[in-house]
């Protein structure tokens, strides 16, 4: 779980990594707002799929780091 909450180092992280982390945060917030206020099922399904894809891409990107 520390992978999602690690501190972003601007010297070593590429723009792609920063974009992935930022996109994950936005997708989680959109899913939270949807579940609290809107309750649109199509948006929930879409954001869940997006979060899953972003999580896989983040795991692949940080796989070789310790």
C-alpha positions as CSV (number, residue, x, y, z in Angstrom):
1,X,0.0,0.0,0.0
2,X,3.0,2.3,0.4
3,X,3.3,2.4,-3.3
4,X,0.3,4.7,-3.7
5,X,1.3,7.0,-0.8
6,X,5.1,7.3,-1.5
7,X,6.6,10.7,-1.8
8,X,7.1,11.8,-5.3
9,X,10.7,12.8,-6.0
10,X,10.8,15.3,-8.9
11,X,14.4,14.5,-9.6
12,X,13.9,10.8,-10.3
13,X,10.2,10.6,-11.4
14,X,9.4,11.1,-15.0
15,X,6.4,13.1,-16.2
16,X,4.7,9.8,-17.0
17,X,4.9,8.7,-13.4
18,X,3.7,12.0,-12.1
19,X,0.8,11.9,-14.6
20,X,-0.1,8.4,-13.5
21,X,-0.2,9.3,-9.8
22,X,-2.1,12.5,-10.5
23,X,-4.7,10.7,-12.6
24,X,-5.2,8.0,-9.9
25,X,-5.9,10.7,-7.3
26,X,-8.4,12.5,-9.7
27,X,-10.2,9.2,-10.5
28,X,-10.5,8.3,-6.8
29,X,-11.9,11.7,-6.0
30,X,-14.4,11.5,-8.9
31,X,-15.5,8.1,-7.7
32,X,-15.9,9.4,-4.1
33,X,-17.9,12.5,-5.3
34,X,-20.1,10.2,-7.4
35,X,-20.8,7.8,-4.6
36,X,-21.6,10.6,-2.1
37,X,-23.7,12.9,-4.2
38,X,-24.6,11.7,-7.7
39,X,-24.8,7.9,-7.5
40,X,-24.6,7.4,-11.3
41,X,-23.9,3.7,-11.9
42,X,-22.3,4.2,-15.3
43,X,-19.8,6.7,-13.8
44,X,-19.0,4.3,-10.9
45,X,-18.3,1.5,-13.3
46,X,-16.2,3.7,-15.6
47,X,-14.1,5.1,-12.8
48,X,-13.6,1.7,-11.2
49,X,-12.2,0.4,-14.5
50,X,-10.0,3.5,-14.8
51,X,-8.7,3.1,-11.3
52,X,-7.9,-0.6,-12.0
53,X,-6.1,0.2,-15.2
54,X,-4.1,3.0,-13.5
55,X,-3.2,0.8,-10.6
56,X,-1.8,-1.9,-13.0
57,X,0.2,0.7,-14.9
58,X,1.6,2.2,-11.6
59,X,2.6,-1.3,-10.3
60,X,4.3,-2.0,-13.6
61,X,6.1,1.4,-13.6
62,X,7.4,1.0,-10.0
63,X,8.0,-2.7,-10.1
64,X,11.8,-2.6,-10.2
65,X,12.2,0.1,-7.5
66,X,12.7,-0.6,-3.8
